[in-house]
């Protein structure tokens, strides 16, 4: 393991920063390393650095005072074009697509995993970069010379004009949703990493792999111990596994906070009551 790179410590250190910017690629790598404890992390740290260097090379080729749009496009030309990182449309639900180690190995992944690499590379250039609260498909926004550019990391880092965002929502949701004002709001780095882990958790739950889902929730709580909704989810999964005492403790913790909607809290209280009766 890379000297000084202890995955759980890296995640806990990021948690202390709350919603402030974090070293997003390093934290995503820490999560990936928990599933690959024997992985040569020096190799993956160097691979992440090489991505930033490839973007730097593309920027230097432009020379002079290039337009901000051309600078933003250099991300896709370097990451997708030169290095071959692509969205995995063929096996989208493969859990490897949500693990940064395997994404680097395979050069393909989910929108959010690839997006983390794009954000890292953009920030290495000194540009402001952020994930967007776009529905069902992760996009990033880069600010260069005061101008914003929206990119789609899953589709070779292509630039998306503002007027095309509505069409993209329609395409992704099959005409079920329109572009809401919140869809282009920036999200925190912690939100981005949690979104990545949530992809893993949902797929495990869909396949009724509850032990694995519980492990992912525990890791998510390392990064976001203040997210009581994760505590509630962990309680529900423990209940599914028959871990009644753990479930009761977690659900009591959740209900002792002010998190959740009134409906969600009522349903959780009913579940808690049924579990308590089973313990008596």
FIBASE-947623 format. One record per residue (C-alpha): residue number from 0; z, y, x. Coordinates in steps of 0.1 Angstrom, whole numbers, plus 5000, padded with zeros to 4 digits. Each point is the difference from the previous one (the first is absolute). Layout:
% residues N
<r><torti>NUM</torti><up>Z</up><north>Y</north><east>X</east></r>
...
END
This chain:
% residues 280
<r><torti>0</torti><up>5000</up><north>5000</north><east>5000</east></r>
<r><torti>1</torti><up>4992</up><north>5035</north><east>5012</east></r>
<r><torti>2</torti><up>5030</up><north>5014</north><east>5019</east></r>
<r><torti>3</torti><up>5021</up><north>5022</north><east>4978</east></r>
<r><torti>4</torti><up>4980</up><north>4991</north><east>4969</east></r>
<r><torti>5</torti><up>5025</up><north>4983</north><east>4977</east></r>
<r><torti>6</torti><up>4984</up><north>4998</north><east>4965</east></r>
<r><torti>7</torti><up>5031</up><north>5003</north><east>4978</east></r>
<r><torti>8</torti><up>5014</up><north>5028</north><east>5022</east></r>
<r><torti>9</torti><up>4967</up><north>5018</north><east>4998</east></r>
<r><torti>10</torti><up>5000</up><north>4998</north><east>4962</east></r>
<r><torti>11</torti><up>5037</up><north>5011</north><east>4997</east></r>
<r><torti>12</torti><up>4992</up><north>5030</north><east>5023</east></r>
<r><torti>13</torti><up>4972</up><north>5010</north><east>4977</east></r>
<r><torti>14</torti><up>5023</up><north>4996</north><east>4970</east></r>
<r><torti>15</torti><up>5023</up><north>5027</north><east>5015</east></r>
<r><torti>16</torti><up>4971</up><north>5024</north><east>4998</east></r>
<r><torti>17</torti><up>4997</up><north>4996</north><east>4963</east></r>
<r><torti>18</torti><up>4969</up><north>5017</north><east>4987</east></r>
<r><torti>19</torti><up>4992</up><north>5018</north><east>5032</east></r>
<r><torti>20</torti><up>4970</up><north>4989</north><east>5020</east></r>
<r><torti>21</torti><up>5004</up><north>4968</north><east>5020</east></r>
<r><torti>22</torti><up>4980</up><north>4981</north><east>5026</east></r>
<r><torti>23</torti><up>4982</up><north>4983</north><east>4972</east></r>
<r><torti>24</torti><up>4979</up><north>4975</north><east>5020</east></r>
<r><torti>25</torti><up>5031</up><north>4989</north><east>5021</east></r>
<r><torti>26</torti><up>5020</up><north>4994</north><east>4968</east></r>
<r><torti>27</torti><up>4972</up><north>4981</north><east>4984</east></r>
<r><torti>28</torti><up>4998</up><north>4979</north><east>5032</east></r>
<r><torti>29</torti><up>5037</up><north>4994</north><east>4998</east></r>
<r><torti>30</torti><up>4997</up><north>4986</north><east>4965</east></r>
<r><torti>31</torti><up>4971</up><north>4978</north><east>5011</east></r>
<r><torti>32</torti><up>5020</up><north>4987</north><east>5030</east></r>
<r><torti>33</torti><up>5027</up><north>4987</north><east>4977</east></r>
<r><torti>34</torti><up>4975</up><north>4974</north><east>4989</east></r>
<r><torti>35</torti><up>4987</up><north>4994</north><east>5035</east></r>
<r><torti>36</torti><up>5030</up><north>5000</north><east>5023</east></r>
<r><torti>37</torti><up>4981</up><north>4984</north><east>5029</east></r>
<r><torti>38</torti><up>4971</up><north>5025</north><east>4998</east></r>
<r><torti>39</torti><up>4993</up><north>5018</north><east>5033</east></r>
<r><torti>40</torti><up>5009</up><north>5035</north><east>4987</east></r>
<r><torti>41</torti><up>4988</up><north>5017</north><east>5032</east></r>
<r><torti>42</torti><up>4964</up><north>4989</north><east>4990</east></r>
<r><torti>43</torti><up>5003</up><north>5015</north><east>4966</east></r>
<r><torti>44</torti><up>5016</up><north>5032</north><east>5012</east></r>
<r><torti>45</torti><up>4971</up><north>5004</north><east>5024</east></r>
<r><torti>46</torti><up>4975</up><north>4992</north><east>4972</east></r>
<r><torti>47</torti><up>5015</up><north>5028</north><east>4979</east></r>
<r><torti>48</torti><up>4997</up><north>5024</north><east>5030</east></r>
<r><torti>49</torti><up>4964</up><north>4989</north><east>5005</east></r>
<r><torti>50</torti><up>4992</up><north>5010</north><east>4964</east></r>
<r><torti>51</torti><up>5012</up><north>5035</north><east>5008</east></r>
<r><torti>52</torti><up>4980</up><north>5001</north><east>5032</east></r>
<r><torti>53</torti><up>4968</up><north>4989</north><east>4983</east></r>
<r><torti>54</torti><up>5004</up><north>5029</north><east>4975</east></r>
<r><torti>55</torti><up>5006</up><north>5023</north><east>5030</east></r>
<r><torti>56</torti><up>4968</up><north>4988</north><east>5016</east></r>
<r><torti>57</torti><up>4981</up><north>5007</north><east>4968</east></r>
<r><torti>58</torti><up>5014</up><north>5035</north><east>4997</east></r>
<r><torti>59</torti><up>4991</up><north>5008</north><east>5037</east></r>
<r><torti>60</torti><up>4964</up><north>4990</north><east>4993</east></r>
<r><torti>61</torti><up>4998</up><north>5027</north><east>4974</east></r>
<r><torti>62</torti><up>5008</up><north>5027</north><east>5026</east></r>
<r><torti>63</torti><up>5001</up><north>5037</north><east>4993</east></r>
<r><torti>64</torti><up>5015</up><north>5011</north><east>4967</east></r>
<r><torti>65</torti><up>4990</up><north>4973</north><east>4975</east></r>
<r><torti>66</torti><up>5005</up><north>5003</north><east>4963</east></r>
<r><torti>67</torti><up>5032</up><north>4986</north><east>4986</east></r>
<r><torti>68</torti><up>4980</up><north>4976</north><east>4979</east></r>
<r><torti>69</torti><up>4984</up><north>4986</north><east>5031</east></r>
<r><torti>70</torti><up>5033</up><north>4996</north><east>5017</east></r>
<r><torti>71</torti><up>5014</up><north>4982</north><east>4970</east></r>
<r><torti>72</torti><up>4970</up><north>4977</north><east>4999</east></r>
<r><torti>73</torti><up>5007</up><north>4991</north><east>5036</east></r>
<r><torti>74</torti><up>5029</up><north>4979</north><east>4987</east></r>
<r><torti>75</torti><up>4977</up><north>4976</north><east>4981</east></r>
<r><torti>76</torti><up>4974</up><north>5000</north><east>5027</east></r>
<r><torti>77</torti><up>5026</up><north>4989</north><east>5026</east></r>
<r><torti>78</torti><up>5022</up><north>4977</north><east>4980</east></r>
<r><torti>79</torti><up>4974</up><north>4983</north><east>4978</east></r>
<r><torti>80</torti><up>4969</up><north>5006</north><east>5020</east></r>
<r><torti>81</torti><up>5011</up><north>4995</north><east>5036</east></r>
<r><torti>82</torti><up>5030</up><north>4977</north><east>4995</east></r>
<r><torti>83</torti><up>4989</up><north>4982</north><east>4969</east></r>
<r><torti>84</torti><up>5030</up><north>5004</north><east>4977</east></r>
<r><torti>85</torti><up>4988</up><north>4994</north><east>4965</east></r>
<r><torti>86</torti><up>5014</up><north>4995</north><east>4965</east></r>
<r><torti>87</torti><up>5003</up><north>4963</north><east>4991</east></r>
<r><torti>88</torti><up>4982</up><north>4999</north><east>4966</east></r>
<r><torti>89</torti><up>4992</up><north>4963</north><east>5003</east></r>
<r><torti>90</torti><up>5036</up><north>4988</north><east>5002</east></r>
<r><torti>91</torti><up>5018</up><north>5031</north><east>4988</east></r>
<r><torti>92</torti><up>5032</up><north>4982</north><east>4989</east></r>
<r><torti>93</torti><up>5005</up><north>4981</north><east>5033</east></r>
<r><torti>94</torti><up>5035</up><north>5010</north><east>5012</east></r>
<r><torti>95</torti><up>4986</up><north>5004</north><east>5035</east></r>
<r><torti>96</torti><up>4984</up><north>5032</north><east>4988</east></r>
<r><torti>97</torti><up>5035</up><north>5016</north><east>4996</east></r>
<r><torti>98</torti><up>5013</up><north>4990</north><east>5034</east></r>
<r><torti>99</torti><up>4991</up><north>5024</north><east>5028</east></r>
<r><torti>100</torti><up>5000</up><north>4974</north><east>5027</east></r>
<r><torti>101</torti><up>4975</up><north>4978</north><east>4981</east></r>
<r><torti>102</torti><up>4979</up><north>5031</north><east>4990</east></r>
<r><torti>103</torti><up>4997</up><north>5008</north><east>5037</east></r>
<r><torti>104</torti><up>4991</up><north>4964</north><east>5008</east></r>
<r><torti>105</torti><up>4974</up><north>4997</north><east>4972</east></r>
<r><torti>106</torti><up>4988</up><north>5037</north><east>4999</east></r>
<r><torti>107</torti><up>5003</up><north>5000</north><east>4963</east></r>
<r><torti>108</torti><up>5026</up><north>5008</north><east>4974</east></r>
<r><torti>109</torti><up>5012</up><north>5018</north><east>4969</east></r>
<r><torti>110</torti><up>4994</up><north>5037</north><east>4993</east></r>
<r><torti>111</torti><up>5036</up><north>5009</north><east>5008</east></r>
<r><torti>112</torti><up>5002</up><north>4979</north><east>5033</east></r>
<r><torti>113</torti><up>4968</up><north>5016</north><east>5013</east></r>
<r><torti>114</torti><up>5011</up><north>5033</north><east>4987</east></r>
<r><torti>115</torti><up>5031</up><north>4998</north><east>5022</east></r>
<r><torti>116</torti><up>4978</up><north>4996</north><east>5031</east></r>
<r><torti>117</torti><up>4979</up><north>5030</north><east>4988</east></r>
<r><torti>118</torti><up>5031</up><north>5022</north><east>4995</east></r>
<r><torti>119</torti><up>5013</up><north>4990</north><east>5035</east></r>
<r><torti>120</torti><up>4966</up><north>5008</north><east>5017</east></r>
<r><torti>121</torti><up>4997</up><north>5033</north><east>4982</east></r>
<r><torti>122</torti><up>5035</up><north>5011</north><east>5010</east></r>
<r><torti>123</torti><up>4992</up><north>4990</north><east>5036</east></r>
<r><torti>124</torti><up>4973</up><north>5027</north><east>4998</east></r>
<r><torti>125</torti><up>5026</up><north>5025</north><east>4989</east></r>
<r><torti>126</torti><up>4987</up><north>5001</north><east>4964</east></r>
<r><torti>127</torti><up>5022</up><north>4998</north><east>4970</east></r>
<r><torti>128</torti><up>4994</up><north>4968</north><east>4981</east></r>
<r><torti>129</torti><up>5016</up><north>4986</north><east>4969</east></r>
<r><torti>130</torti><up>4996</up><north>4972</north><east>4974</east></r>
<r><torti>131</torti><up>4991</up><north>5009</north><east>4965</east></r>
<r><torti>132</torti><up>5015</up><north>4989</north><east>4967</east></r>
<r><torti>133</torti><up>4966</up><north>4986</north><east>4989</east></r>
<r><torti>134</torti><up>5002</up><north>4972</north><east>4974</east></r>
<r><torti>135</torti><up>4991</up><north>4965</north><east>5010</east></r>
<r><torti>136</torti><up>4982</up><north>5010</north><east>5032</east></r>
<r><torti>137</torti><up>5016</up><north>5016</north><east>5031</east></r>
<r><torti>138</torti><up>4983</up><north>5032</north><east>5013</east></r>
<r><torti>139</torti><up>5011</up><north>5024</north><east>5027</east></r>
<r><torti>140</torti><up>4996</up><north>5037</north><east>5004</east></r>
<r><torti>141</torti><up>4995</up><north>5017</north><east>5034</east></r>
<r><torti>142</torti><up>5004</up><north>5037</north><east>5006</east></r>
<r><torti>143</torti><up>4979</up><north>5015</north><east>5029</east></r>
<r><torti>144</torti><up>4996</up><north>5037</north><east>5007</east></r>
<r><torti>145</torti><up>5017</up><north>5007</north><east>4966</east></r>
<r><torti>146</torti><up>4974</up><north>4979</north><east>4981</east></r>
<r><torti>147</torti><up>5008</up><north>4968</north><east>4982</east></r>
<r><torti>148</torti><up>4979</up><north>4968</north><east>5000</east></r>
<r><torti>149</torti><up>5007</up><north>4969</north><east>4979</east></r>
<r><torti>150</torti><up>4991</up><north>4967</north><east>5016</east></r>
<r><torti>151</torti><up>4997</up><north>4964</north><east>4988</east></r>
<r><torti>152</torti><up>5012</up><north>4977</north><east>5028</east></r>
<r><torti>153</torti><up>4990</up><north>4969</north><east>4981</east></r>
<r><torti>154</torti><up>4964</up><north>5011</north><east>4999</east></r>
<r><torti>155</torti><up>4993</up><north>5009</north><east>5036</east></r>
<r><torti>156</torti><up>5020</up><north>5033</north><east>4998</east></r>
<r><torti>157</torti><up>4973</up><north>5017</north><east>4979</east></r>
<r><torti>158</torti><up>5007</up><north>5035</north><east>4989</east></r>
<r><torti>159</torti><up>5005</up><north>5005</north><east>4963</east></r>
<r><torti>160</torti><up>4992</up><north>5034</north><east>4985</east></r>
<r><torti>161</torti><up>5024</up><north>5014</north><east>4974</east></r>
<r><torti>162</torti><up>4975</up><north>4996</north><east>4971</east></r>
<r><torti>163</torti><up>4996</up><north>4963</north><east>5009</east></r>
<r><torti>164</torti><up>5037</up><north>4991</north><east>4996</east></r>
<r><torti>165</torti><up>4997</up><north>4999</north><east>4962</east></r>
<r><torti>166</torti><up>4971</up><north>4976</north><east>5003</east></r>
<r><torti>167</torti><up>5020</up><north>4978</north><east>5024</east></r>
<r><torti>168</torti><up>5029</up><north>4998</north><east>4976</east></r>
<r><torti>169</torti><up>4977</up><north>4990</north><east>4972</east></r>
<r><torti>170</torti><up>4984</up><north>4973</north><east>5022</east></r>
<r><torti>171</torti><up>5033</up><north>4986</north><east>5012</east></r>
<r><torti>172</torti><up>5017</up><north>4999</north><east>4966</east></r>
<r><torti>173</torti><up>4968</up><north>4990</north><east>4982</east></r>
<r><torti>174</torti><up>5000</up><north>5031</north><east>4979</east></r>
<r><torti>175</torti><up>5036</up><north>4996</north><east>4989</east></r>
<r><torti>176</torti><up>5014</up><north>5031</north><east>5018</east></r>
<r><torti>177</torti><up>4990</up><north>5035</north><east>5008</east></r>
<r><torti>178</torti><up>5009</up><north>5020</north><east>5031</east></r>
<r><torti>179</torti><up>5036</up><north>5013</north><east>4996</east></r>
<r><torti>180</torti><up>5013</up><north>5030</north><east>5019</east></r>
<r><torti>181</torti><up>5025</up><north>4977</north><east>5017</east></r>
<r><torti>182</torti><up>4973</up><north>4977</north><east>5014</east></r>
<r><torti>183</torti><up>4992</up><north>5025</north><east>5029</east></r>
<r><torti>184</torti><up>5037</up><north>5008</north><east>5008</east></r>
<r><torti>185</torti><up>5012</up><north>4990</north><east>5035</east></r>
<r><torti>186</torti><up>5025</up><north>4972</north><east>5003</east></r>
<r><torti>187</torti><up>5025</up><north>4995</north><east>5028</east></r>
<r><torti>188</torti><up>4996</up><north>4977</north><east>5029</east></r>
<r><torti>189</torti><up>5028</up><north>4979</north><east>4987</east></r>
<r><torti>190</torti><up>4982</up><north>4997</north><east>4966</east></r>
<r><torti>191</torti><up>4969</up><north>4988</north><east>5018</east></r>
<r><torti>192</torti><up>5018</up><north>4972</north><east>5019</east></r>
<r><torti>193</torti><up>5018</up><north>4990</north><east>4969</east></r>
<r><torti>194</torti><up>4967</up><north>4999</north><east>4981</east></r>
<r><torti>195</torti><up>4988</up><north>4976</north><east>5027</east></r>
<r><torti>196</torti><up>5030</up><north>4977</north><east>4996</east></r>
<r><torti>197</torti><up>4997</up><north>5002</north><east>4963</east></r>
<r><torti>198</torti><up>4966</up><north>4985</north><east>5002</east></r>
<r><torti>199</torti><up>5015</up><north>4970</north><east>5017</east></r>
<r><torti>200</torti><up>5029</up><north>4997</north><east>4976</east></r>
<r><torti>201</torti><up>4978</up><north>5001</north><east>4969</east></r>
<r><torti>202</torti><up>4977</up><north>4973</north><east>5013</east></r>
<r><torti>203</torti><up>5030</up><north>4978</north><east>5008</east></r>
<r><torti>204</torti><up>5014</up><north>5006</north><east>4965</east></r>
<r><torti>205</torti><up>4967</up><north>4992</north><east>4984</east></r>
<r><torti>206</torti><up>5000</up><north>4967</north><east>5018</east></r>
<r><torti>207</torti><up>5037</up><north>4994</north><east>4991</east></r>
<r><torti>208</torti><up>5010</up><north>5000</north><east>5036</east></r>
<r><torti>209</torti><up>5034</up><north>5016</north><east>4992</east></r>
<r><torti>210</torti><up>5017</up><north>4993</north><east>5033</east></r>
<r><torti>211</torti><up>4972</up><north>5018</north><east>5018</east></r>
<r><torti>212</torti><up>5001</up><north>5029</north><east>4976</east></r>
<r><torti>213</torti><up>5037</up><north>5003</north><east>5005</east></r>
<r><torti>214</torti><up>4996</up><north>5002</north><east>5037</east></r>
<r><torti>215</torti><up>4974</up><north>5028</north><east>4996</east></r>
<r><torti>216</torti><up>5024</up><north>5019</north><east>4977</east></r>
<r><torti>217</torti><up>5028</up><north>4997</north><east>5026</east></r>
<r><torti>218</torti><up>4976</up><north>5015</north><east>5026</east></r>
<r><torti>219</torti><up>4990</up><north>5028</north><east>4977</east></r>
<r><torti>220</torti><up>5036</up><north>5008</north><east>4996</east></r>
<r><torti>221</torti><up>5004</up><north>5003</north><east>5038</east></r>
<r><torti>222</torti><up>4975</up><north>5029</north><east>4998</east></r>
<r><torti>223</torti><up>5012</up><north>5014</north><east>4966</east></r>
<r><torti>224</torti><up>5036</up><north>4991</north><east>4994</east></r>
<r><torti>225</torti><up>5002</up><north>5029</north><east>4976</east></r>
<r><torti>226</torti><up>4973</up><north>4986</north><east>4977</east></r>
<r><torti>227</torti><up>5022</up><north>4984</north><east>4973</east></r>
<r><torti>228</torti><up>4969</up><north>4987</north><east>4982</east></r>
<r><torti>229</torti><up>4996</up><north>4976</north><east>5029</east></r>
<r><torti>230</torti><up>5036</up><north>4989</north><east>4995</east></r>
<r><torti>231</torti><up>4993</up><north>4993</north><east>4963</east></r>
<r><torti>232</torti><up>4969</up><north>4979</north><east>5010</east></r>
<r><torti>233</torti><up>5020</up><north>4980</north><east>5025</east></r>
<r><torti>234</torti><up>5025</up><north>4993</north><east>4973</east></r>
<r><torti>235</torti><up>4974</up><north>4988</north><east>4976</east></r>
<r><torti>236</torti><up>4984</up><north>4977</north><east>5027</east></r>
<r><torti>237</torti><up>5034</up><north>4986</north><east>5009</east></r>
<r><torti>238</torti><up>5005</up><north>4992</north><east>4964</east></r>
<r><torti>239</torti><up>4967</up><north>4981</north><east>4999</east></r>
<r><torti>240</torti><up>5012</up><north>4980</north><east>5030</east></r>
<r><torti>241</torti><up>5033</up><north>4992</north><east>4984</east></r>
<r><torti>242</torti><up>5020</up><north>5021</north><east>5025</east></r>
<r><torti>243</torti><up>5022</up><north>5013</north><east>4972</east></r>
<r><torti>244</torti><up>5027</up><north>5017</north><east>5020</east></r>
<r><torti>245</torti><up>4976</up><north>5018</north><east>5022</east></r>
<r><torti>246</torti><up>4980</up><north>5011</north><east>4969</east></r>
<r><torti>247</torti><up>5031</up><north>5013</north><east>4982</east></r>
<r><torti>248</torti><up>5011</up><north>5020</north><east>5031</east></r>
<r><torti>249</torti><up>4966</up><north>5016</north><east>5004</east></r>
<r><torti>250</torti><up>4995</up><north>5008</north><east>4963</east></r>
<r><torti>251</torti><up>5035</up><north>5016</north><east>4998</east></r>
<r><torti>252</torti><up>4990</up><north>5021</north><east>5031</east></r>
<r><torti>253</torti><up>4968</up><north>5011</north><east>4982</east></r>
<r><torti>254</torti><up>5018</up><north>5009</north><east>4967</east></r>
<r><torti>255</torti><up>5026</up><north>5018</north><east>5020</east></r>
<r><torti>256</torti><up>4974</up><north>5025</north><east>5010</east></r>
<r><torti>257</torti><up>4979</up><north>5023</north><east>4979</east></r>
<r><torti>258</torti><up>4967</up><north>4984</north><east>5009</east></r>
<r><torti>259</torti><up>4975</up><north>4986</north><east>4975</east></r>
<r><torti>260</torti><up>4988</up><north>5009</north><east>4965</east></r>
<r><torti>261</torti><up>5023</up><north>4995</north><east>4970</east></r>
<r><torti>262</torti><up>4979</up><north>4970</north><east>4989</east></r>
<r><torti>263</torti><up>5002</up><north>4984</north><east>5034</east></r>
<r><torti>264</torti><up>5037</up><north>5006</north><east>5002</east></r>
<r><torti>265</torti><up>5006</up><north>4984</north><east>4966</east></r>
<r><torti>266</torti><up>4980</up><north>4969</north><east>5009</east></r>
<r><torti>267</torti><up>5018</up><north>4998</north><east>5033</east></r>
<r><torti>268</torti><up>5034</up><north>5003</north><east>4982</east></r>
<r><torti>269</torti><up>4990</up><north>4971</north><east>4977</east></r>
<r><torti>270</torti><up>4990</up><north>4978</north><east>5029</east></r>
<r><torti>271</torti><up>5032</up><north>5008</north><east>5018</east></r>
<r><torti>272</torti><up>5021</up><north>4992</north><east>4969</east></r>
<r><torti>273</torti><up>4982</up><north>4966</north><east>4997</east></r>
<r><torti>274</torti><up>5006</up><north>4992</north><east>5036</east></r>
<r><torti>275</torti><up>5036</up><north>5009</north><east>4998</east></r>
<r><torti>276</torti><up>5005</up><north>4977</north><east>4971</east></r>
<r><torti>277</torti><up>4984</up><north>4972</north><east>5019</east></r>
<r><torti>278</torti><up>5025</up><north>5006</north><east>5029</east></r>
<r><torti>279</torti><up>5030</up><north>4999</north><east>4976</east></r>
END
